[in-house]
């Protein structure tokens, strides 16, 4: 078994995030197996939320709902759903139609509650112009960070995804000086070089993955989104558990030392969910962990 390949593949040109809630009283097991057969882990990534395993009477080690952080400033919404699909490709119309087909497939047990259209901007930059995912681990280090191993068949090769939709305040960001903008990220925008004198509130300081104990490495696959006049970033991080992401989130919101991430000066999350991404087997996505 291997991880769903999109976790390590290059950022696609276009993507579509679909979020589903469980229909009350529905038998979701046959629907999940039908869906797993239609997800290749590359053009369509499957993520399962806690509500699904609870409905099936299965305890999946490591799977939990998105954390509630009552002391976080600003507030961090927890908008957990039962199912998440990440559709990837080169043509947005094809992704729309692919999503329609999968929505019809799961309709007996799941209802679509949110869809987010996202895209690659320039050389994988946020709409603010700053590069995203600079500190992603590479090769074997990426596998070590993002994939569960040594836990047995059905779990090995799986990954845990944290998904958040962030809304940017572009007028507020553009009102800052270039130096203020760079200090928010802790990097010089054009060169992407880390600033030697970045303030402690800079994003690079808040989320320096090697500074945590244990180290908090994740594989980021974030992409911008636009809907009407609103826009921002769909943050997506894969880990071998949710622990690394959660450690970074707590530090960003000041739980460690009272210093909040400077990114909150111009952006804030609207949503937050945790999803387990099963491994890929020979015949598609492997759901044997749900049969325990």
Buried (B, 14 or more C-beta within 10 A) or exposed (E): BBBBEBBBBEBBEBBBBBBBBBBEEBEBBEBBBBBBEBBBBBBBBBBBBBBBBBBBEBEBEBBBBBBEBEEBEEEBBBBBBBBBBBBBBEEBEBBBEBBEEBBEBBBEBBBBEBBBBBBBBEEBBBBBEBBBBBEBBEEEEBBEBBBBEEBEEBBBBBBBBBBBBBBBEBEEBEEBEEEEBBBBBBBBBEEEEBBEEBEEBBBBBBBBBEEBEEEBBBBBBBBBBBEEEEBBBBBBBBBBBBBBBBBBBBBBBBBEEEBBBBBBBBBBBBBBBBBBBBBBBEEBBBBBBBEE
